[in-house]
Amino acid sequence: MADIPNKARAVIIGGGVSGCSVAYHLAKLGWTDVVLLERKQLTCGTTWHAAGLVGQLRASQNMTRLAKYSADLYSNLEEETGLATGFRQTGSITVGLTDHRKQEILRQAGLARVYGVEVEELSPREVMERYPHLNTDGVTVGAWLPKDGQADPANIALALARGARERGARILEGVKVTGVAVADGRVTGVDWEQGERKGHVATDIVINCAGMWARELGAMSGVSVPLHACEHFYIVTEAIDGLGTMPVLRVPDECAYYKEDAGKMLLGAFEPRAKPWGMEGISEDFCFDQLPEDFDHFEPILEAAVNRMPLLAEAGIHTFFNGPESFTPDDRYYLGEAPELRGYWVAAGYNSIGIVSSGGAGMALAHWLEDGEPPFDLWEVDIRRAQPFQRNRRYLRERVSETLGLLYADHYPNRQPETARGVRRSPVHEHLKAAGAVFGEMAGWERANWFAAPGQEREYRYDWDGQNWFENHRAEHMALREGAGLLDMTSFGKIRVEGRDACAFLDRLCAGRIDVPPGRIVYTQMLNARGGIECDLTVTRLAESAYLLVVPGATLRRDLAWLRRHQQEAAVAIVDVTAAEAVFPLMGPKARDVLAACSPDDFSNAAHPFGTAREIEIGMGLARAHRVTYVGELGWEIYVPTDQAAHVFEALVEAGADRGLKLCGIHAMNSCRLEKAFRHFGHDITDEDHVLEAGLGFAVKTDKGDFIGRDAVLRKKEAGVDRRLMQFRLTEPEHHLHHNEPVLRDGKIVGYLTSGAYGHALGAAIGLGYVPCNRRGERPEEMLNADYAVEIAGRRVATEVSLRAMYDPKSERVKT
Ligand SMILES: Cc1cc2nc3c(=O)[nH]c(=O)nc-3n(C[C@H](O)[C@H](O)[C@H](O)COP(=O)(O)OP(=O)(O)OC[C@H]3O[C@@H](n4cnc5c(N)ncnc54)[C@H](O)[C@@H]3O)c2cc1C
């Protein structure tokens, strides 16, 4: 039996491709004192039976960066370790069978070019030339990615393990981790057992790479890793004469992918309703296990496949494979340090792309551990986005039955999940519903995205172009611009920071000046040491030693973790008070009239100026009115204790009844903020984006004394910016922007839109996006003088650009 050390710099739990990659990359960074513990044998969970597709193009730049890294790594691993990884650069083809899918594929091809992934659009004829076995009836388009490939997943993992071992890592099989020891909110070690033997490894860092076991393992330490296994199917045929070497083929409209391997064909499925598995726990003995066949379940996919690939009709089926794989509520994996426990890291939940993802994810995580910060923006896979309630098993069962199929469904803009809805609701949810709200979901919250007119169907008809809610959106947008609109933003994250050191503590974390009189609201960012934006928020001083921080609902847990991580000795309490208050933004030039009709307070500029918060009487209740705006109009955000929320909402609606007040949804709020070029965290601004390049220098007060990120701001000021966030307005009003459309400067692709929506007041689609400077510090006028276009599904549309908000650049409307 191998010796198990009693201490290590890091302990990795799980020896699938994820754990092996983390071990390999940590060892590569010189972390030789690393131990990987695997309960049975390496790859015996999910890794051994993956189909082995290695596709490079993912939904975002950084995910593509990681997938490309994996492909490069795997192509060199064989030479490095001497272990055959079976990596072959076969290329891949994706075909569409509908016009909508054609749009999606053309958009993806455009994006591939932005990300530096080689791609070629194919006509149905060209598809036929490259894949003669395919029945191209109904094929509308194809995309060819020559650098995509396939590999033998188990050997990839074993080669990574060998590479890690050769650099000093200890990789031990047959050792099960039974618990993670904790002291003072930090990991201190892991307990293990090996048959009758039990022991402990002292360590400050554990990395949960336990695949479909990760949820339970995390729960043992109070860490949320919301994922659940689903059955995942493929068949492999007998050898087919004349098949030849073929690229990987995806036919998402038929939920199918095809991989030729050694003269046989593998047909895999992403069926619309998957079968969750292992709800009652996973057998202790699980080791290279398969799940029972379910031919009835697979049959619809096979039927379509036989039509699409007629040679399958003659081929015998050699293997019917069914294996478990973990899926997450949003089809994205989990990476990073868990917000609940210092030193507890996660790399799990790979949603059927763990082979292609793990190479890059392991590299990124290793750098994150080494440097204390991620190498670039990883927010979309950051474990801090997971909500605690999401580890509820019934929720997971319902949601993952849908997310497996969503991987191959059309990735429409604004697409909403259909399952496991309604978990988090505002106190006025039923009011909104009665008024025609069509809801979307964010972090489990139901939010009114738009309001249907009486008699209109209350559903999205998804499309890339015209939206069935376009006119509703216009009416809501224009109500905010010309009259008065009422929103429900109860989903805002609300954090109370209170105590003797509250002011000094926040002053160190925020780039803005926080030592303001009680009642003042400060729009600010929390920066990292690189000047990147960790959080975009408003800070309201409620009293001498009490502040309210309002953050996006999606980033609440991240922001709480950031605050707590920097708390150190500061005498403050940091409390999540999100559920305590509802928030009703009342916005528009008539907002003051509406408020005056339901409140005796004075809302004049003198009594309640912009950037201040006051307690007000409203209806028969009490609330706090914050004079701020995310839509760029006169307005107040009304913060109401949840017990009075319904009453206050009714009072507002009644007061607005003969003043043209309109209920408005998130889509209208989003398009208004885009007209004003207000940034949105996660899209336009991330921890990778320097606050000055994001155009938010006005909110940074370098003269106030030291704060995190100040040096990076001063350095950038001195050196000049490398890129600028610009606002775009299409010159042809019939087009739509959603985000991720390539941006061209003087005919050359230079970036992509980070946000996009239709700006009804500006009369065209509006976007935001970074444009690199031609040289460091390039002057704004030079950048503005160039010709810009945006590419939409292969078509270039000229745009106007601006570095100031195109709508009300002087913010006169806000302060009227
Ligand atoms: C049918 C099918 C086809 C697929 N095709 C592809 C594909 O083409 N391309 C692609 O990229 N991905 C594919 N995947 C997905 C891919 O296989 C997975 O995402 C990946 O293998 C997950 O790796 P992992 O290391 O996270 O999990 P696993 O491989 O499951 O590893 C987790 C390990 O943790 C160990 N463990 C658990 N608990 C403990 C404990 N307490 N102590 C010690 N060890 C523990 C387990 O024994 C296990 O070995 C496919 C999956 C399936 C099912």
The ligand as an SDF file (V2000), in Angstrom:
LIG
                    3D

 53 58  0  0  0  0  0  0  0  0999 V2000
  -21.8040    9.3810  -22.5190 C   0  0  0  0  0  0  0  0  0  0  0  0
  -20.8840   10.5160  -22.2640 C   0  0  0  0  0  0  0  0  0  0  0  0
  -20.2160   11.1200  -23.3070 C   0  0  0  0  0  0  0  0  0  0  0  0
  -19.3610   12.1900  -23.0790 C   0  0  0  0  0  0  0  0  0  0  0  0
  -18.6970   12.7610  -24.1180 N   0  0  0  0  0  0  0  0  0  0  0  0
  -17.8600   13.8030  -23.9090 C   0  0  0  0  0  0  0  0  0  0  0  0
  -17.1450   14.3950  -24.9840 C   0  0  0  0  0  0  0  0  0  0  0  0
  -17.2440   13.9620  -26.1070 O   0  0  0  0  0  0  0  0  0  0  0  0
  -16.3330   15.4580  -24.7350 N   0  0  0  0  0  0  0  0  0  0  0  0
  -16.1910   15.9550  -23.4860 C   0  0  0  0  0  0  0  0  0  0  0  0
  -15.4600   16.9290  -23.3180 O   0  0  0  0  0  0  0  0  0  0  0  0
  -16.8320   15.4020  -22.4400 N   0  0  0  0  0  0  0  0  0  0  0  0
  -17.6700   14.3440  -22.6190 C   0  0  0  0  0  0  0  0  0  0  0  0
  -18.3450   13.7830  -21.5710 N   0  0  0  0  0  0  0  0  0  0  0  0
  -18.2210   14.3970  -20.2590 C   0  0  0  0  0  0  0  0  0  0  0  0
  -16.9600   13.9860  -19.5070 C   0  0  0  0  0  0  0  0  0  0  0  0
  -16.8370   12.6020  -19.5270 O   0  0  0  0  0  0  0  0  0  0  0  0
  -17.0530   14.4870  -18.0770 C   0  0  0  0  0  0  0  0  0  0  0  0
  -17.4170   15.8390  -18.0490 O   0  0  0  0  0  0  0  0  0  0  0  0
  -15.7580   14.3310  -17.3420 C   0  0  0  0  0  0  0  0  0  0  0  0
  -15.2680   13.0380  -17.4660 O   0  0  0  0  0  0  0  0  0  0  0  0
  -15.9260   14.6670  -15.8750 C   0  0  0  0  0  0  0  0  0  0  0  0
  -14.7190   14.4640  -15.2420 O   0  0  0  0  0  0  0  0  0  0  0  0
  -14.5790   14.6600  -13.6780 P   0  0  0  0  0  0  0  0  0  0  0  0
  -13.1620   14.4800  -13.3520 O   0  0  0  0  0  0  0  0  0  0  0  0
  -15.2590   15.9260  -13.2860 O   0  0  0  0  0  0  0  0  0  0  0  0
  -15.4910   13.5120  -13.0460 O   0  0  0  0  0  0  0  0  0  0  0  0
  -15.1920   11.8900  -12.8550 P   0  0  0  0  0  0  0  0  0  0  0  0
  -14.5020   11.3930  -14.0420 O   0  0  0  0  0  0  0  0  0  0  0  0
  -16.4390   11.3160  -12.4830 O   0  0  0  0  0  0  0  0  0  0  0  0
  -14.1600   11.9370  -11.6780 O   0  0  0  0  0  0  0  0  0  0  0  0
  -14.5480   12.1350  -10.3330 C   0  0  0  0  0  0  0  0  0  0  0  0
  -13.7430   11.1710   -9.4940 C   0  0  0  0  0  0  0  0  0  0  0  0
  -13.8930   11.5180   -8.1210 O   0  0  0  0  0  0  0  0  0  0  0  0
  -13.7970   10.3220   -7.3730 C   0  0  0  0  0  0  0  0  0  0  0  0
  -14.3550   10.5690   -6.0570 N   0  0  0  0  0  0  0  0  0  0  0  0
  -15.6270   10.9090   -5.7450 C   0  0  0  0  0  0  0  0  0  0  0  0
  -15.7750   11.0610   -4.4100 N   0  0  0  0  0  0  0  0  0  0  0  0
  -14.5530   10.8380   -3.8580 C   0  0  0  0  0  0  0  0  0  0  0  0
  -14.0790   10.8400   -2.5240 C   0  0  0  0  0  0  0  0  0  0  0  0
  -14.8810   11.1090   -1.4920 N   0  0  0  0  0  0  0  0  0  0  0  0
  -12.7710   10.5620   -2.3120 N   0  0  0  0  0  0  0  0  0  0  0  0
  -11.9320   10.2800   -3.3490 C   0  0  0  0  0  0  0  0  0  0  0  0
  -12.3600   10.2610   -4.6430 N   0  0  0  0  0  0  0  0  0  0  0  0
  -13.6490   10.5360   -4.8910 C   0  0  0  0  0  0  0  0  0  0  0  0
  -14.6010    9.3480   -8.2150 C   0  0  0  0  0  0  0  0  0  0  0  0
  -14.2950    7.9960   -7.9070 O   0  0  0  0  0  0  0  0  0  0  0  0
  -14.2180    9.7440   -9.6220 C   0  0  0  0  0  0  0  0  0  0  0  0
  -13.1730    8.9640  -10.1350 O   0  0  0  0  0  0  0  0  0  0  0  0
  -19.1920   12.7010  -21.7640 C   0  0  0  0  0  0  0  0  0  0  0  0
  -19.8560   12.0700  -20.7130 C   0  0  0  0  0  0  0  0  0  0  0  0
  -20.6870   10.9930  -20.9450 C   0  0  0  0  0  0  0  0  0  0  0  0
  -21.3780   10.3450  -19.8010 C   0  0  0  0  0  0  0  0  0  0  0  0
  1  2  1  0
  2  3  1  0
  2 52  2  0
  3  4  2  0
  4  5  1  0
  4 50  1  0
  5  6  2  0
  6  7  1  0
  6 13  1  0
  7  8  2  0
  7  9  1  0
  9 10  1  0
 10 11  2  0
 10 12  1  0
 12 13  2  0
 13 14  1  0
 14 15  1  0
 14 50  1  0
 15 16  1  0
 16 17  1  0
 16 18  1  0
 18 19  1  0
 18 20  1  0
 20 21  1  0
 20 22  1  0
 22 23  1  0
 23 24  1  0
 24 25  2  0
 24 26  1  0
 24 27  1  0
 27 28  1  0
 28 29  2  0
 28 30  1  0
 28 31  1  0
 31 32  1  0
 32 33  1  0
 33 34  1  0
 33 48  1  0
 34 35  1  0
 35 36  1  0
 35 46  1  0
 36 37  1  0
 36 45  1  0
 37 38  2  0
 38 39  1  0
 39 40  1  0
 39 45  2  0
 40 41  1  0
 40 42  2  0
 42 43  1  0
 43 44  2  0
 44 45  1  0
 46 47  1  0
 46 48  1  0
 48 49  1  0
 50 51  2  0
 51 52  1  0
 52 53  1  0
M  END
$$$$
